[in-house]
Amino acid sequence: MLCGGKKSYFAAAVCIISLTSMVTLSYLRLQRLSHLPKIIQEGSRCRGKINNSTITALKDNRTFIIAPYFDDRESKVTRVIGIVHHEDVKQLYCWFCCQPDGKIYVAKAKIDVHSDRFGFPYGAADIICLEPESCDPTHVSIHQSPRGNIDQLPRFEIKNRKAEASSVDFTVCISAMFGNYNNVLQFIQSMEMYKILGAQKVMIYKNNCSHLMEKVLKFYAEEGTVEIIPWPIDSHFKVSSKWHFSMDAKDIGYYGQITALNDCIYRNMQRSKFVVLNDADEIILPLKHPDWKTMMSSLQEQNPGTGIFLFENHIFPETISTHVFNISAWNTVPGVNILQHVHREPDRKGVFNPRKMIIDPRKVIQTSVHSVLLAYGNSVNVPMDVALVYHCREPLQGNLPRESLIRDTTLWRYNSSLIMNVNKVLYQTVL
């Protein structure tokens, strides 16, 4: 008798716990078995058309594929970064073709819609499939059914298949550039500050921008600093430029920013030691250190096992300026001159300052904009006396008089190098 013996509360409790554990383990075992890849065809060839688009709609028009990535941090899986309708998409399958034997494996996917959808019907999602143990597939197709013809399905290359040593220390991820973006001067200043602080690569998910901005992007791409990821999200969705559904009832928020950030992390998982997540009008500015490398070395030493470092956002209103660094050649260039904006708004009582991040990409599973949703290891809030996010934009506290703002000229420590570098870019692109 499974739960026989002395009738007591203790024995009953032990019995219930044991039964619950057995049922849970059995359920998890069955769940894993249901997701194991199964051979459905042998001796064929992988003939499906290889798809290289950044955003690909599946036939259901409720599932959109960004890119698949190999992820062996827990088990051998293909993790597909995508966008799905949080209610309508219930079941998906990964179709793997193993070469050279030509065996077709189909695995049921786990669909994990990220928790930060902010009320929009579509959100970033991880479509996760266990890979066949007998091969390392190079491509995958995604389908709503475990049956069909693989030749009719688009194939996507599984990235990060080969382990690589990190080639750069810092990569900045900027998402998404939209609204005919034309803040040319501030963009160049931000790019040059990123380089001064230690960035070797900047990834830009570009929806659209002005013709002048295109020239600047072309310059940086040819220089090797910028990698442009086409981001035609408005071809597939009614997109909002707001962060919450209540502000603008569209399909997806802020031009799919969260999806782009997650893709950028996985895209750079093996290429970059750190990934910096911020917008083009933001600079994570060290106060105690000259650059990001020395700052991060110190922060990691003080916080062993930490992979996510969060920095307070502080507004430097573009409406309050100083006449210092009024450089005449820059006055014809559209955009903000950040060197003239060194007054920041004070903290508002009871209002949390959102944060931007520098992360170890190998320790992140899912991210939102201002925090990481799932990760291995710890997160730490970096004190403001170590660094802050310099954010030059329209004010949030527009009624404050100038004397209520805090004069902070940390940026001026870099003025000599910044002015020289910006001038070089302007004379090769705009002037």
N, C-alpha and C positions, 0 to 999 in steps of 0.2 A: 504494500500500500504506500503510494508516493508520499502522502502527508499524514501518515498514521502516527501513533505514539501518544504521548501525554497531551491532553487538550489544554493548551495555554495560549495566552496572547503572544508570547514570545515565539512558540512553535508555529503559530499561525502566520506571524509576520515573516519568519524565516521561509516558510512554505510559499507564501505569496511572492516574496523577493526571488526565490529560486525559480518559480514558475514564470514570472515576468522576464527574468534573465534568459531562460530557455526559449521563450516565445520570441523575444527580441532578437536573439542570436539567430534563430531559425529564419525569422523574417529578413534580417540583413543578408543571410546566406542566400536566400531565395532571390532577394533583390539583386545581389551581385550576379547570380547565375543568369537572371533575366537580361542583364546588361552585357554578358559575355558575347564577344563576336562569334557568329555562326557562319560556316561555309554555306553559300547558296549556289555557287557555280564554280566549276573547275575548268582549267585549260583554255580560258578565254584571254583576250588582250584588253588592255585599258584603252578604250577608244573615245571616251568622253572628251569633249572639248575643254581644254585648260582655260580657266577664267582668270584674268589678271585685273579685273575691275576692283576698285576700292570698296564699293557697295554693290552687292548683287542681290536682286529680289528672286526668291524662289517662286514656284508656280502658285503657291497658296496666297502670295502677295500679303502675307502676314509675318513672314520670316525673311530677314535680310542678313546676308553673310558679309562680314568684313574680312576676316582672315582666320585660318586655323593655325594653331601653334602646338608643337610637341611640348608636353609638360610631364616630367618624370619626378617631380619633387615628392609626390606621395606614391603614385603608381604610374604605370606607363599608359598615358592617356593623350588623346588629341583634344585640345581645348579650342573650340571655335568661338571667336569673339563675334557677336552678332547683335541684331536689334530684333525684338519680337513683340507682338501684341500680347500683353500680360495675361489676357483671358482666353484668347482664341487659339493660341498655339499650345496644344496638349501633348503631342507626340512627334518626335523626329528620330531619324535613324542615320547613322554614319555608314557609308558604303566605302570599304577599303578594297583596293585592288593590289594584291601582292605579286610582284614580279620577282623572278622570271617564270614562276610556276603558273601564274595566271589565276590563282584562286581568288574569288570574290567573297569577302567577309562582310556581313552586316551586323552592326551593333546598335542596340537601343540607346538613345542619348538621354542623359540627365539634363533637363533644361532648368538653368538657375538664373531667373530674372533678378537683376540687382535690386536691392531694397530701396535705393534712392531713385525712384521714378518721379517724385514730386508731383504725383497726381496725373501725369500724362499717360495715355493708353499704351504707348510704346516706350520701351526702355532697353537699356543695355542688358545683354544676357550672355552667359557662358553656356555653350552647347557642348557637353562633355561626353566623350565616348572612350571606353576601354579599347586599346589597340590589340590586334592579334598577337599572340605570343610568338608565333612562328616567323614573323617578318616585321620589318620596320617600314611601313607604308610611307611613300613620298607624297601621295595625293589622297584626297578624300572628297566624296560627294555627299551632300546632305539631301535627304528625301523624307517625305511624310509617311512613306510606307516601307516595310521590309521586303516588298516584292516590286518587280518592275525590270526595266532594261537599263543597265548602268551606262550604256552608250548614249542614252538620251539625257543624261544628267551632266551638268557642268562639273568639272573637277577643279579642286583648289589645292595649290601646293601647301604642304604642311611645313611651316617655317620653324626655325630653331631645332631642326632635326640633328644637325651636327653640333657638338659641343665646341665652343670657341672661347678663347681668352678675351677678356674685355679690352677693346681697342682704344677706348677713350675713358676719361674720368667722369666727365659731366655732359649729359645731353639734356637740353631744355625742350619740353613738349608744350607747344602752343596750339590751343584748339578753341574755337575754330575761327578762322579769318573770314568774315562775311560783311554784308552791308556796304559793298563797294568801298572797302577800307582804304583810307587815304591819309592816315596820320603818319606821314612819311618821316618827318624829322624825329619824332619820338621813337618810332620803330627802329631807325638807324641807331639812335642813341642807346636804346635798350640792347640791340644786338652787339654793339661795341662794348657796352658794360658787361654783358654776359661773357664776352671773350676775355676782357680784362680780368674778370673774376674767376675764369677757369673753364668756361664751356668750350668744347671743341665741336659740338654739333647742336643744331637747332632744328627740330622737326615742326613743320607748320602744316596743319590740316586746313587746306585752302578751299573755301567755297567760292568767294569772289573778292576782288579788290580793284582799285583804280588802275588805269594804264600806267601812271607814274610809279605806283607801287609794284607793278609787274616788272618794271625795269630794275628796281632795287632787288626784288626777289631773284631775278635772273643773275644779277651781279653776285649775290651771296651764294647762289647755287653753283655758279661756275667757280667761285672761290673755294667751294667745298664745305662751307660752314652750314649751309641750309640744305635740308632735304624736304621737298614739297610733296605732301600726300594729297592728291585730288580728293575733294570732299563734296561731291554733288548731292548732298542729302536732300535738298529741296526738289530734286527730280523724283524722289520717292515718297516724300511726306509733306504734309502741311506743317511747316516748321515754325516754332516760336522763337523770338529773340529774348523771351523772358524765362526765368528759371522755374516758375511754378504754374501749373495748369490754371489755377484760379485767376492769374493775371492775364492769361491769353490761352483760350481753349483750343489748342491745336493738337497735332498727333504726338509731337515730341518736343522737348524743351531745349532751348539754347543751342540750336543747330547740332544736336546730338553730341554735345561737348563731352559728356561722361563716357560715351562709347569710344570717342576718339582718344581720350586720356588712357583708357584701359588698353586699347590697341597699341598706343605709343609705348606703354610699359612693356608689353610682351614683345613688341618689335625690337626693343633695346635690351631685353633681358640678358642677352649674352654679349652685347656689344658695348655696354656702358656700365661703369662701376656704380654711378649714381644717376638718377633721373630727377630733373627739376620740373615740378608741375606748377606753372604760373602763366598768366596772360601777358600779352605783348606790352601792356602799360604797367607792368609790375617788375620789380627787381628785388630779389632777396639780397639785402645789403648788410654785410658784416660790420659790426661796430668794434669788436675786439680784435679782429684778424684782418689781414690785408686781402685775403681771397677765400674762395670756397674750400680749396684743398686743405689749407691750414685750419680753417674753422671746422670742417667735417672730421678731420683727424683728431682734433681736440674733443669734439662732441662724442665721437665714437669711443674714445678713451674713457670719457666720463660716464658713458652709458653703454656698457658692453651688452651685446645681444640685441641692440635696438636697430631697427631697419627703417623706421619712419620718423622724420624730424619735421615738426610743424612750426611755422613762423607766423607771428602776428601780422595781420594786414593793417597798414596805417595810411590814411588818405592825406595826400599833399594836394590841396585843391588847385586846379589850373587857373582859377579865378583870382588867386593871390600870387603876385609875382614881385620879383626884385629886378632892378635895372642892371645888376651885375651880370656879366656874360651875355650882354645884348650884342650878339655877333651879327654884323650887318649882312654878311653873305647868307646867313641862315633865314633871314626875314622873308625871303622869297620862296622858301620851301614850306609846303603845307604841313601843319602839325605843331605839336607842343615842344617847346625847348625846356626840358626837365631841369636844366641847370638854373633856371630862373624861378623854380618852385621849390622852396626849401622851408615852407611853413606847413606843419602838419596839424590836423585836427586833434584835439584832446579826446581821451576816451569818454564815451558816453556812459553814464551810470546805468547799470543793469542791462547794458547791451553788449553781447559777446562779439569780440572782433573775430571775424572768420580768418582762417589760416590757409597758407599755401605750403607746399611741401618739397623737401628733398628726400628721396627714398632710395633704398637699395632694391632694385627691381626684382631680384631673386627672392625677396622676402614678402612680396605683395601678391595677393591672389585677386582681389577686386578693390578698385578705388572709386571714391566719389570725387567731388571737386575740392572740398575743404577737409576731408579726412579719408582714411583708408577703411574700407568696409570689412575686408578679410585679409589676414596677414599671418605670417610666421614671425614670432618675436614681438618686441614691444614698440610702442610709440612714445615719443617724448615731445612736450611743448618746450620749445627753445625760449629761454628768457629774453625779454626785449633788450636787455643791456648787452646781449651777445649778437643779435641780429634782428632785423625787422623787414617786412615787405614794404618797400617804397612804392606807393601806388599813386601815381599822378593822374588825376581824372577830375570830373566835375565833383563839387563838394557834396558831402552827405549832410553837413551842418552849415548850410548856406547862409544862415542868419547871423553866424558868429562874426563879431568884429575882428579885424586883423590882430589886435592886441591880445585876443583870447587864444590865438593859435600859438603853437610851440615852434620856435625857430630851430631847425635841425639841418645843419650844413654838412652832414656826413658825406653826402654825395660829392661835395667839393674836393674831398681828398683825392679824387680821381680826375679832376678837371683837366689837367695838362694832357694826360694820355687820351682822355675822352675827346677833347676838342681836336687834337691832331688826327685821331683815327676817324672821327666823323667827317672832318674836312676831306680826307683822302677818299672816302666813299662818295661824298656829295660831288666832288669834282669828276669822279668817274661815272656818275649815274645821272644826277639831276642838274647840276650847275653847268 
